[in-house]
Amino acid sequence: MPKLSDRQSILQQIDKMIFELAVYKELETWGSLKEKKMEEEIEQLIDLKASILSCRKLVAAVPRLKSFEFREIIFNLSESDLKQQLRKNKTSFEQMENRIKQHSIFKSKSYNKRKPTWVQLAVTLERLGMEGIGVSVGRTARSFGLGTGTVILYSNRVLMPIEENYSDYLYVISDYIVPLKTEYDCY
């Protein structure tokens, strides 16, 4: 059964209440005062339904917080914090960035500016460091103040040159790139 939104669920409950009140009103003979009160309740429910139908969402959307500052302070972290965050020390991160930023995928023919390669690499490493717990895209998006689609785009963009430049250190298991631990800290 498909999941109902809160809005759909409320509309169904209102329909059910209107139906029950209308049936209940027809089955019994009430005094005019009681019937008038039931009719007023039905009218209020119909007005409420019309009001809900006129709104696309019940609650206003909350904009995603953009934490651009996090991107700027990431290299001000201590060496151990940076390694915990990106699974690399600063030197190996810079080496990796220098190696992949020459790839054609980072060369834009568009007039739109792209984020620097180091930001895209940091986002990808942060996501890959989540060890497949299923929340990596959303958590990474919130950490870097990006949209989830942008995190996926950066990850796909960065993995291509990583796969090409570090193929000696990677192997594929059922369509997933798995890093091999080496003395060169290349993953």
Backbone as a printed PyTorch tensor [residue, N CA C, xyz], in Angstrom:
tensor([[[  0.8400,  -1.1780,   0.0000],
         [  0.0000,   0.0000,   0.0000],
         [  0.8840,   1.2400,   0.0000]],

        [[  0.6000,   2.1800,  -0.8950],
         [  1.4330,   3.3780,  -0.9570],
         [  1.2900,   4.2250,   0.3060]],

        [[  2.3790,   4.8660,   0.6670],
         [  2.3820,   5.7100,   1.8490],
         [  1.6180,   6.9980,   1.5540]],

        [[  0.7580,   7.3870,   2.4850],
         [ -0.0110,   8.6240,   2.3380],
         [  0.7310,   9.7710,   3.0010]],

        [[  0.6500,  10.9260,   2.3810],
         [  1.2090,  12.1100,   3.0100],
         [  0.2800,  12.5280,   4.1490]],

        [[  0.7710,  13.3990,   5.0030],
         [ -0.0690,  13.9130,   6.0900],
         [ -1.3080,  14.6010,   5.5270]],

        [[ -1.1100,  15.3370,   4.4560],
         [ -2.2180,  16.0570,   3.8140],
         [ -3.2790,  15.0800,   3.3130]],

        [[ -2.8530,  14.0390,   2.6030],
         [ -3.8000,  13.0460,   2.0910],
         [ -4.5250,  12.3340,   3.2310]],

        [[ -3.7990,  12.0220,   4.2750],
         [ -4.3930,  11.3380,   5.4250],
         [ -5.4720,  12.2010,   6.0860]],

        [[ -5.1850,  13.4910,   6.2540],
         [ -6.1640,  14.4030,   6.8600],
         [ -7.3860,  14.5380,   5.9630]],

        [[ -7.1690,  14.6470,   4.6570],
         [ -8.3020,  14.7490,   3.7240],
         [ -9.1750,  13.4960,   3.7880]],

        [[ -8.5680,  12.3360,   3.8920],
         [ -9.3470,  11.0970,   4.0100],
         [-10.1510,  11.0720,   5.3160]],

        [[ -9.5440,  11.5260,   6.4020],
         [-10.2560,  11.5660,   7.6840],
         [-11.4410,  12.5290,   7.6250]],

        [[-11.2480,  13.6680,   6.9840],
         [-12.3440,  14.6360,   6.8440],
         [-13.4730,  14.0380,   6.0210]],

        [[-13.1420,  13.3780,   4.8990],
         [-14.1700,  12.7210,   4.0750],
         [-14.9460,  11.6960,   4.8880]],

        [[-14.2270,  10.9280,   5.6880],
         [-14.8740,   9.9020,   6.5180],
         [-15.8200,  10.5450,   7.5390]],

        [[-15.3700,  11.6440,   8.1530],
         [-16.2120,  12.3220,   9.1460],
         [-17.4560,  12.9190,   8.4930]],

        [[-17.2990,  13.5290,   7.3100],
         [-18.4450,  14.0940,   6.5940],
         [-19.4440,  12.9900,   6.2660]],

        [[-18.9330,  11.8690,   5.7600],
         [-19.8020,  10.7460,   5.4050],
         [-20.5500,  10.2220,   6.6270]],

        [[-19.8280,  10.0180,   7.7280],
         [-20.4590,   9.4960,   8.9430],
         [-21.5190,  10.4450,   9.4810]],

        [[-21.2210,  11.7480,   9.4860],
         [-22.2080,  12.7180,   9.9670],
         [-23.4470,  12.7400,   9.0690]],

        [[-23.2400,  12.6730,   7.7470],
         [-24.3720,  12.7060,   6.8080],
         [-25.2340,  11.4570,   6.9720]],

        [[-24.5890,  10.2960,   7.0950],
         [-25.3470,   9.0470,   7.2700],
         [-26.0700,   9.0590,   8.6090]],

        [[-25.3850,   9.4740,   9.6430],
         [-25.9660,   9.5150,  10.9840],
         [-27.1620,  10.4630,  11.0200]],

        [[-27.0600,  11.5990,  10.3190],
         [-28.1350,  12.5790,  10.2640],
         [-29.3630,  12.0040,   9.5480]],

        [[-29.1330,  11.2300,   8.4790],
         [-30.2310,  10.6620,   7.6970],
         [-30.9250,   9.4940,   8.4060]],

        [[-30.1620,   8.7420,   9.1980],
         [-30.7270,   7.5540,   9.8450],
         [-31.6510,   7.8850,  11.0050]],

        [[-31.3670,   8.9250,  11.6830],
         [-32.1360,   9.2830,  12.8750],
         [-33.0110,  10.4990,  12.5880]],

        [[-34.1010,  10.5650,  13.2850],
         [-34.9390,  11.7650,  13.2180],
         [-34.6370,  12.5850,  14.4620]],

        [[-34.0810,  13.7030,  14.2400],
         [-33.6650,  14.5820,  15.3240],
         [-34.5420,  15.8230,  15.3250]],

        [[-34.4520,  16.5290,  16.3770],
         [-35.1160,  17.8260,  16.4250],
         [-34.3680,  18.7890,  15.5180]],

        [[-35.0050,  19.8330,  15.1480],
         [-34.4150,  20.7770,  14.2070],
         [-33.1230,  21.4000,  14.7470]],

        [[-32.9940,  21.5650,  16.0700],
         [-31.7940,  22.1440,  16.6600],
         [-30.5890,  21.2160,  16.4670]],

        [[-30.7930,  19.9210,  16.7150],
         [-29.7190,  18.9340,  16.5550],
         [-29.3300,  18.7990,  15.0830]],

        [[-30.3310,  18.7730,  14.1930],
         [-30.0490,  18.6640,  12.7570],
         [-29.2650,  19.8810,  12.2710]],

        [[-29.6480,  21.0620,  12.7610],
         [-28.9720,  22.2840,  12.3520],
         [-27.5070,  22.2600,  12.8020]],

        [[-27.2630,  21.7400,  14.0080],
         [-25.8890,  21.6550,  14.5150],
         [-25.0600,  20.6900,  13.6720]],

        [[-25.6470,  19.5610,  13.2690],
         [-24.9490,  18.5940,  12.4240],
         [-24.6430,  19.1910,  11.0560]],

        [[-25.5880,  19.9250,  10.4980],
         [-25.3650,  20.5640,   9.2040],
         [-24.2270,  21.5890,   9.2900]],

        [[-24.1710,  22.3180,  10.3970],
         [-23.0920,  23.2820,  10.5990],
         [-21.7390,  22.5690,  10.6890]],

        [[-21.7020,  21.4330,  11.3860],
         [-20.4520,  20.6690,  11.4840],
         [-20.0150,  20.1550,  10.1130]],

        [[-20.9710,  19.6790,   9.3260],
         [-20.6540,  19.2030,   7.9800],
         [-20.1240,  20.3600,   7.1290]],

        [[-20.7560,  21.5310,   7.2280],
         [-20.3010,  22.7010,   6.4690],
         [-18.8900,  23.1140,   6.8960]],

        [[-18.6140,  23.0680,   8.2120],
         [-17.2760,  23.4160,   8.6940],
         [-16.2290,  22.4290,   8.1630]],

        [[-16.5850,  21.1510,   8.1360],
         [-15.6600,  20.1500,   7.6050],
         [-15.4270,  20.3540,   6.1060]],

        [[-16.4790,  20.6960,   5.3790],
         [-16.3410,  20.9610,   3.9350],
         [-15.4580,  22.1880,   3.7090]],

        [[-15.6450,  23.2280,   4.5240],
         [-14.7980,  24.4220,   4.4150],
         [-13.3380,  24.0950,   4.7410]],

        [[-13.1360,  23.2780,   5.7740],
         [-11.7870,  22.8680,   6.1480],
         [-11.1290,  22.0860,   5.0080]],

        [[-11.8940,  21.1880,   4.3980],
         [-11.3690,  20.4020,   3.2750],
         [-11.0030,  21.3200,   2.1120]],

        [[-11.8630,  22.2790,   1.8080],
         [-11.5780,  23.2190,   0.7150],
         [-10.3200,  24.0260,   1.0170]],

        [[-10.1640,  24.4130,   2.2640],
         [ -8.9780,  25.1690,   2.6630],
         [ -7.7110,  24.3360,   2.4940]],

        [[ -7.7610,  23.0770,   2.9020],
         [ -6.6010,  22.1800,   2.7620],
         [ -6.3040,  21.9160,   1.2920]],

        [[ -7.3490,  21.7300,   0.4950],
         [ -7.1470,  21.4820,  -0.9310],
         [ -6.5460,  22.6910,  -1.6530]],

        [[ -6.7910,  23.8830,  -1.1300],
         [ -6.2560,  25.0800,  -1.7780],
         [ -4.7690,  25.2760,  -1.4760]],

        [[ -4.2450,  24.5490,  -0.4970],
         [ -2.8260,  24.6490,  -0.1430],
         [ -2.0950,  23.3990,  -0.6220]],

        [[ -0.9610,  23.6160,  -1.2120],
         [ -0.1830,  22.4750,  -1.6960],
         [  0.4700,  21.7130,  -0.5420]],

        [[  0.9300,  22.4340,   0.4670],
         [  1.5670,  21.8100,   1.6210],
         [  0.9090,  22.3050,   2.8900]],

        [[  0.8730,  21.4420,   3.8880],
         [  0.2880,  21.8360,   5.1680],
         [  1.2320,  22.7190,   5.9690]],

        [[  2.5230,  22.4460,   5.8460],
         [  3.5310,  23.1770,   6.6020],
         [  4.4980,  23.8020,   5.6090]],

        [[  4.8860,  25.0260,   5.8650],
         [  5.8350,  25.6960,   4.9730],
         [  7.1610,  24.9570,   4.9800]],

        [[  7.7840,  24.8570,   3.8150],
         [  9.0690,  24.1710,   3.6950],
         [ 10.1470,  24.9790,   4.4040]],

        [[ 11.0140,  24.2730,   5.0890],
         [ 12.1280,  24.9090,   5.7760],
         [ 13.3360,  24.8430,   4.8420]],

        [[ 13.9370,  25.9620,   4.5380],
         [ 15.0830,  25.9250,   3.6190],
         [ 16.2680,  25.2020,   4.2500]],

        [[ 17.0310,  24.5150,   3.4020],
         [ 18.2220,  23.7990,   3.8660],
         [ 19.2470,  24.8260,   4.3170]],

        [[ 19.8160,  24.5810,   5.4900],
         [ 20.8500,  25.4690,   5.9860],
         [ 22.1060,  25.2900,   5.1440]],

        [[ 22.6960,  26.3670,   4.7510],
         [ 23.9120,  26.3260,   3.9540],
         [ 25.0930,  26.6530,   4.8570]],

        [[ 25.8690,  25.6570,   5.1670],
         [ 27.0010,  25.8810,   6.0640],
         [ 28.2840,  26.0300,   5.2470]],

        [[ 28.3790,  27.1210,   4.5090],
         [ 29.5570,  27.3780,   3.6880],
         [ 30.8130,  27.5020,   4.5520]],

        [[ 30.6280,  27.9320,   5.8000],
         [ 31.7700,  28.1100,   6.6790],
         [ 32.5220,  26.8020,   6.8800]],

        [[ 31.7940,  25.6850,   6.9160],
         [ 32.4210,  24.3890,   7.1390],
         [ 33.4460,  24.1040,   6.0510]],

        [[ 33.0940,  24.4460,   4.8110],
         [ 34.0160,  24.2210,   3.7010],
         [ 35.2750,  25.0620,   3.8570]],

        [[ 35.1150,  26.2510,   4.4200],
         [ 36.2520,  27.1470,   4.5420],
         [ 37.1690,  26.7610,   5.7070]],

        [[ 36.6240,  26.1770,   6.7560],
         [ 37.4450,  25.8660,   7.9320],
         [ 37.9810,  24.4420,   7.9400]],

        [[ 37.6360,  23.6500,   6.9440],
         [ 37.9950,  22.2370,   6.9910],
         [ 39.5060,  22.0340,   7.0960]],

        [[ 40.2950,  22.8910,   6.4480],
         [ 41.7430,  22.7250,   6.5200],
         [ 42.3520,  23.4130,   7.7310]],

        [[ 41.5350,  24.0510,   8.5310],
         [ 42.0150,  24.5940,   9.8000],
         [ 41.8570,  23.5800,  10.9280]],

        [[ 41.2840,  22.4180,  10.5960],
         [ 41.1510,  21.3630,  11.5910],
         [ 42.5180,  20.7940,  11.9190]],

        [[ 42.6310,  20.2140,  13.1060],
         [ 43.8920,  19.5490,  13.4590],
         [ 44.0950,  18.3510,  12.5380]],

        [[ 45.3070,  17.8680,  12.4690],
         [ 45.6370,  16.7500,  11.5690],
         [ 44.7840,  15.5200,  11.8830]],

        [[ 44.5790,  15.2380,  13.1610],
         [ 43.7760,  14.0530,  13.5240],
         [ 42.2940,  14.2610,  13.1940]],

        [[ 41.7830,  15.4890,  13.3930],
         [ 40.3840,  15.7710,  13.0460],
         [ 40.1600,  15.7110,  11.5400]],

        [[ 41.1230,  16.2340,  10.7800],
         [ 41.0140,  16.1930,   9.3260],
         [ 41.0390,  14.7470,   8.8310]],

        [[ 41.9110,  13.9450,   9.4130],
         [ 41.9900,  12.5360,   9.0160],
         [ 40.6970,  11.8070,   9.3750]],

        [[ 40.1100,  12.1650,  10.4950],
         [ 38.8370,  11.5580,  10.8860],
         [ 37.7210,  11.9980,   9.9420]],

        [[ 37.7360,  13.2540,   9.5310],
         [ 36.6970,  13.7950,   8.6710],
         [ 36.7880,  13.2550,   7.2480]],

        [[ 37.9830,  13.2750,   6.6720],
         [ 38.1600,  12.9310,   5.2620],
         [ 38.8760,  11.6000,   5.0370]],

        [[ 39.2900,  10.9380,   6.1110],
         [ 40.0180,   9.6690,   6.0230],
         [ 41.3790,   9.8310,   5.3530]],

        [[ 41.9190,  11.0510,   5.3740],
         [ 43.2340,  11.3250,   4.7820],
         [ 43.8810,  12.4460,   5.5780]],

        [[ 45.2190,  12.4560,   5.5740],
         [ 45.8910,  13.6040,   6.1560],
         [ 45.9820,  14.7000,   5.0970]],

        [[ 46.3830,  15.8840,   5.5060],
         [ 46.3620,  17.0370,   4.5980],
         [ 47.2920,  16.8290,   3.4080]],

        [[ 48.4590,  16.2790,   3.6430],
         [ 49.4300,  16.0830,   2.5610],
         [ 48.8940,  15.1250,   1.5050]],

        [[ 48.3670,  13.9860,   1.9240],
         [ 47.8650,  13.0150,   0.9430],
         [ 46.6090,  13.5400,   0.2550]],

        [[ 45.8140,  14.3530,   0.9770],
         [ 44.6380,  14.9700,   0.3500],
         [ 45.0780,  15.9060,  -0.7690]],

        [[ 46.0640,  16.7450,  -0.4810],
         [ 46.5570,  17.6920,  -1.4910],
         [ 47.1710,  16.9630,  -2.6790]],

        [[ 47.8950,  15.8660,  -2.4170],
         [ 48.4730,  15.0830,  -3.5100],
         [ 47.3730,  14.5000,  -4.3890]],

        [[ 46.3480,  13.9840,  -3.7540],
         [ 45.2430,  13.4020,  -4.5040],
         [ 44.5350,  14.4850,  -5.3150]],

        [[ 44.3020,  15.6280,  -4.7110],
         [ 43.6380,  16.7110,  -5.4340],
         [ 44.4610,  17.1550,  -6.6400]],

        [[ 45.7640,  17.3290,  -6.4510],
         [ 46.6300,  17.7330,  -7.5650],
         [ 46.6330,  16.6990,  -8.6780]],

        [[ 46.4970,  15.4570,  -8.3150],
         [ 46.5250,  14.3870,  -9.3110],
         [ 45.2260,  14.3210, -10.1160]],

        [[ 44.0920,  14.5710,  -9.4670],
         [ 42.8160,  14.4220, -10.1740],
         [ 42.2990,  15.7150, -10.7880]],

        [[ 42.7610,  16.8800, -10.3140],
         [ 42.1580,  18.1340, -10.8000],
         [ 42.4930,  18.4360, -12.2590]],

        [[ 43.4690,  17.7460, -12.8250],
         [ 43.8020,  17.9350, -14.2400],
         [ 42.8800,  17.1490, -15.1630]],

        [[ 42.0420,  16.3030, -14.5860],
         [ 41.1430,  15.4600, -15.3880],
         [ 40.1440,  16.3440, -16.1420]],

        [[ 39.7870,  15.8900, -17.3320],
         [ 38.8890,  16.6780, -18.1890],
         [ 37.5030,  16.8820, -17.5800]],

        [[ 37.1010,  16.0320, -16.6740],
         [ 35.7640,  16.1600, -16.0680],
         [ 35.6460,  17.4370, -15.2330]],

        [[ 36.7870,  17.9740, -14.7900],
         [ 36.7670,  19.1990, -13.9920],
         [ 36.9190,  20.4580, -14.8430]],

        [[ 37.0760,  20.2800, -16.1330],
         [ 37.1840,  21.4160, -17.0490],
         [ 35.7910,  21.7160, -17.5840]],

        [[ 35.2830,  22.8700, -17.2590],
         [ 33.9310,  23.2400, -17.6670],
         [ 33.9650,  24.1280, -18.8920]],

        [[ 33.1240,  23.8110, -19.8560],
         [ 32.9900,  24.6490, -21.0440],
         [ 31.8500,  25.6470, -20.8410]],

        [[ 31.2100,  25.5560, -19.7090],
         [ 30.0780,  26.4220, -19.3970],
         [ 30.5720,  27.7250, -18.7790]],

        [[ 29.7100,  28.7310, -18.7970],
         [ 30.0330,  29.9970, -18.1480],
         [ 29.7550,  29.9300, -16.6360]],

        [[ 29.0720,  28.8810, -16.2100],
         [ 28.7990,  28.7120, -14.7870],
         [ 30.0510,  28.2210, -14.0800]],

        [[ 30.3930,  28.8700, -12.9800],
         [ 31.5730,  28.4610, -12.2320],
         [ 31.2700,  27.2030, -11.4340]],

        [[ 32.2240,  26.3100, -11.4080],
         [ 32.1050,  25.1070, -10.5870],
         [ 32.8330,  25.3370,  -9.2690]],

        [[ 32.4560,  24.5490,  -8.2930],
         [ 33.1600,  24.5930,  -7.0170],
         [ 34.5700,  24.0670,  -7.2340]],

        [[ 35.5020,  24.5100,  -6.4230],
         [ 36.8800,  24.0240,  -6.5730],
         [ 36.9590,  22.5040,  -6.4130]],

        [[ 37.9690,  21.9310,  -7.0350],
         [ 38.1520,  20.4780,  -6.9960],
         [ 38.2870,  19.9750,  -5.5660]],

        [[ 38.9760,  20.7640,  -4.7100],
         [ 39.1890,  20.3010,  -3.3400],
         [ 37.8670,  20.1620,  -2.5900]],

        [[ 36.8860,  21.0330,  -2.8810],
         [ 35.5750,  20.9210,  -2.2280],
         [ 34.8810,  19.6450,  -2.6990]],

        [[ 34.9120,  19.3960,  -4.0040],
         [ 34.2700,  18.1970,  -4.5420],
         [ 34.9330,  16.9290,  -4.0020]],

        [[ 36.2620,  16.9460,  -3.9050],
         [ 36.9860,  15.7970,  -3.3650],
         [ 36.6600,  15.5980,  -1.8850]],

        [[ 36.6170,  16.6870,  -1.1280],
         [ 36.2980,  16.5900,   0.2980],
         [ 34.8920,  16.0280,   0.5070]],

        [[ 33.9380,  16.4840,  -0.3010],
         [ 32.5630,  15.9800,  -0.2100],
         [ 32.5340,  14.4890,  -0.5080]],

        [[ 33.2410,  14.0760,  -1.5440],
         [ 33.2520,  12.6640,  -1.9320],
         [ 33.9080,  11.8100,  -0.8640]],

        [[ 35.0440,  12.2460,  -0.3360],
         [ 35.7310,  11.4630,   0.6990],
         [ 34.8980,  11.3800,   1.9730]],

        [[ 34.2370,  12.4790,   2.3060],
         [ 33.3420,  12.4670,   3.4740],
         [ 32.2430,  11.4360,   3.2730]],

        [[ 31.6580,  11.4250,   2.0900],
         [ 30.5780,  10.4750,   1.7990],
         [ 31.0870,   9.0470,   1.8090]],

        [[ 32.2210,   8.8000,   1.1810],
         [ 32.7680,   7.4460,   1.1440],
         [ 33.1790,   6.9660,   2.5380]],

        [[ 33.5420,   7.9120,   3.3970],
         [ 33.9420,   7.5620,   4.7560],
         [ 32.7930,   7.1420,   5.6470]],

        [[ 31.5590,   7.2530,   5.1720],
         [ 30.3940,   6.8560,   5.9690],
         [ 30.2250,   5.3420,   6.0160]],

        [[ 31.0030,   4.6240,   5.2390],
         [ 31.0170,   3.1640,   5.2460],
         [ 29.6710,   2.5410,   4.9240]],

        [[ 28.9370,   3.1680,   4.0310],
         [ 27.7030,   2.5780,   3.5250],
         [ 26.5910,   2.4370,   4.5360]],

        [[ 26.4670,   3.3830,   5.4590],
         [ 25.4190,   3.2580,   6.4720],
         [ 24.0660,   3.7660,   5.9920]],

        [[ 23.9990,   4.2010,   4.7420],
         [ 22.7100,   4.5520,   4.1640],
         [ 22.2820,   5.9930,   4.3440]],

        [[ 22.9810,   6.7520,   5.1600],
         [ 22.6140,   8.1540,   5.3570],
         [ 23.7020,   9.0750,   4.8490]],

        [[ 24.6470,   8.5270,   4.1320],
         [ 25.8270,   9.2980,   3.7530],
         [ 25.4930,  10.5170,   2.9050]],

        [[ 24.5580,  10.4050,   1.9730],
         [ 24.2510,  11.5330,   1.0920],
         [ 23.6320,  12.6740,   1.8940]],

        [[ 22.6160,  12.3860,   2.6800],
         [ 21.9460,  13.4250,   3.4600],
         [ 22.8480,  14.0630,   4.4940]],

        [[ 23.6080,  13.2490,   5.1920],
         [ 24.4940,  13.7780,   6.2260],
         [ 25.5980,  14.6350,   5.6070]],

        [[ 26.1590,  14.1620,   4.5140],
         [ 27.2020,  14.9360,   3.8350],
         [ 26.6270,  16.2430,   3.2960]],

        [[ 25.4320,  16.1950,   2.7420],
         [ 24.7880,  17.4080,   2.2310],
         [ 24.6160,  18.4300,   3.3460]],

        [[ 24.1610,  17.9890,   4.5030],
         [ 23.9910,  18.9180,   5.6240],
         [ 25.3330,  19.4500,   6.1130]],

        [[ 26.3520,  18.6050,   6.1720],
         [ 27.6690,  19.0340,   6.6480],
         [ 28.2640,  20.1220,   5.7720]],

        [[ 28.1120,  19.9760,   4.4680],
         [ 28.7390,  20.9030,   3.5370],
         [ 27.7880,  21.9880,   3.0370]],

        [[ 26.5330,  21.9600,   3.4680],
         [ 25.5800,  22.9740,   3.0290],
         [ 25.2480,  22.8560,   1.5590]],

        [[ 25.0870,  21.6190,   1.0880],
         [ 24.7910,  21.3550,  -0.3200],
         [ 23.4780,  20.5940,  -0.4240]],

        [[ 22.9560,  20.5120,  -1.6220],
         [ 21.7960,  19.6710,  -1.8800],
         [ 22.2350,  18.2290,  -2.0630]],

        [[ 21.3230,  17.3020,  -1.8560],
         [ 21.6730,  15.8850,  -1.9920],
         [ 22.0800,  15.5510,  -3.4310]],

        [[ 21.4380,  16.1720,  -4.4000],
         [ 21.8050,  15.9420,  -5.7950],
         [ 23.2230,  16.4150,  -6.0930]],

        [[ 23.6250,  17.5080,  -5.4490],
         [ 24.9740,  18.0300,  -5.6440],
         [ 26.0070,  17.0750,  -5.0690]],

        [[ 25.7100,  16.4790,  -3.9140],
         [ 26.6240,  15.5040,  -3.3130],
         [ 26.8120,  14.3140,  -4.2470]],

        [[ 25.7230,  13.8310,  -4.8090],
         [ 25.7990,  12.6930,  -5.7400],
         [ 26.5810,  13.0960,  -6.9930]],

        [[ 26.3260,  14.2960,  -7.5220],
         [ 27.0470,  14.7860,  -8.6950],
         [ 28.5470,  14.8600,  -8.4160]],

        [[ 28.9280,  15.4660,  -7.2850],
         [ 30.3480,  15.5810,  -6.9410],
         [ 30.9820,  14.2020,  -6.7990]],

        [[ 30.2700,  13.2850,  -6.1420],
         [ 30.8140,  11.9400,  -5.9370],
         [ 31.0560,  11.2460,  -7.2690]],

        [[ 30.0730,  11.2990,  -8.1550],
         [ 30.2300,  10.6670,  -9.4670],
         [ 31.3510,  11.3330, -10.2630]],

        [[ 31.4480,  12.6500, -10.1520],
         [ 32.4710,  13.3900, -10.8870],
         [ 33.8700,  13.0450, -10.3820]],

        [[ 34.0360,  12.9320,  -9.0790],
         [ 35.3530,  12.6850,  -8.4940],
         [ 35.7770,  11.2250,  -8.6300]],

        [[ 34.8220,  10.3160,  -8.5890],
         [ 35.1920,   8.8960,  -8.6570],
         [ 35.7920,   8.5050, -10.0000]],

        [[ 35.4330,   9.1880, -11.0770],
         [ 36.0020,   8.8500, -12.3940],
         [ 37.5170,   9.0420, -12.4220]],

        [[ 38.0360,  10.2230, -12.0680],
         [ 39.5020,  10.3620, -12.0840],
         [ 40.1940,   9.5440, -11.0020]],

        [[ 39.5230,   9.3080,  -9.8910],
         [ 40.1340,   8.4570,  -8.8590],
         [ 40.3210,   7.0550,  -9.4150]],

        [[ 39.2950,   6.5670, -10.0790],
         [ 39.3700,   5.2270, -10.6540],
         [ 40.4790,   5.1470, -11.7060]],

        [[ 40.6220,   6.1900, -12.5190],
         [ 41.6600,   6.1910, -13.5520],
         [ 43.0620,   6.3410, -12.9620]],

        [[ 43.2270,   7.2410, -11.9900],
         [ 44.5570,   7.5250, -11.4360],
         [ 45.0180,   6.5270, -10.3820]],

        [[ 44.0760,   5.9010,  -9.7360],
         [ 44.4400,   5.0100,  -8.6360],
         [ 43.9810,   3.5780,  -8.8890]],

        [[ 43.8710,   3.1940, -10.1500],
         [ 43.3670,   1.8560, -10.4700],
         [ 44.2670,   0.7500,  -9.9160]],

        [[ 45.5470,   1.0400,  -9.7120],
         [ 46.4440,   0.0360,  -9.1360],
         [ 46.1020,  -0.2600,  -7.6810]],

        [[ 45.4110,   0.6590,  -7.0360],
         [ 45.1080,   0.5260,  -5.6220],
         [ 43.6510,   0.1880,  -5.3430]],

        [[ 42.8650,  -0.0220,  -6.3950],
         [ 41.4370,  -0.3000,  -6.2550],
         [ 41.0910,  -1.6190,  -6.9130]],

        [[ 40.0420,  -2.2550,  -6.4310],
         [ 39.4770,  -3.3970,  -7.1300],
         [ 37.9690,  -3.3200,  -7.0100]],

        [[ 37.2790,  -3.9430,  -7.9610],
         [ 35.8290,  -3.8350,  -8.0510],
         [ 35.1780,  -5.1120,  -7.5260]],

        [[ 34.2150,  -4.9200,  -6.6170],
         [ 33.3960,  -6.0250,  -6.1290],
         [ 31.9620,  -5.6420,  -6.4190]],

        [[ 31.3000,  -6.4110,  -7.2370],
         [ 29.9000,  -6.1880,  -7.6170],
         [ 29.5810,  -4.7080,  -7.8380]],

        [[ 30.2930,  -4.1050,  -8.7650],
         [ 30.0790,  -2.7340,  -9.2200],
         [ 30.4090,  -1.6500,  -8.1960]],

        [[ 31.0370,  -1.9970,  -7.1000],
         [ 31.4710,  -0.9890,  -6.1390],
         [ 32.9840,  -0.9380,  -6.1330]],

        [[ 33.5490,   0.2310,  -6.1270],
         [ 34.9980,   0.3800,  -6.0530],
         [ 35.3920,   0.2410,  -4.5880]],

        [[ 36.2970,  -0.6510,  -4.3170],
         [ 36.7310,  -0.8910,  -2.9500],
         [ 38.2080,  -0.5440,  -2.8450]],

        [[ 38.5900,   0.3500,  -1.9370],
         [ 39.9980,   0.7110,  -1.8300],
         [ 40.8120,  -0.3910,  -1.1580]],

        [[ 42.0120,  -0.5950,  -1.6600],
         [ 42.9660,  -1.4940,  -1.0300],
         [ 43.8430,  -0.6570,  -0.1190]],

        [[ 44.1110,  -1.1450,   1.0610],
         [ 45.0020,  -0.4170,   1.9530],
         [ 46.4330,  -0.6600,   1.4910]],

        [[ 47.1510,   0.4320,   1.3390],
         [ 48.5440,   0.3280,   0.9180],
         [ 49.3810,   1.2340,   1.7910]],

        [[ 50.6700,   1.0940,   1.6520],
         [ 51.5670,   1.9510,   2.4000],
         [ 51.5460,   3.3940,   1.8860]],

        [[ 50.9530,   3.6080,   0.7010],
         [ 50.9670,   4.9310,   0.0850],
         [ 49.7810,   5.7960,   0.5050]],

        [[ 48.8780,   5.2740,   1.2760],
         [ 47.7200,   6.0400,   1.7370],
         [ 46.9750,   6.6640,   0.5720]],

        [[ 46.6900,   5.8410,  -0.4410],
         [ 46.0890,   6.3540,  -1.6860],
         [ 44.5880,   6.1600,  -1.7650]],

        [[ 43.9330,   5.9380,  -0.7160],
         [ 42.4820,   5.8020,  -0.8070],
         [ 41.7830,   6.8850,  -0.0640]]])
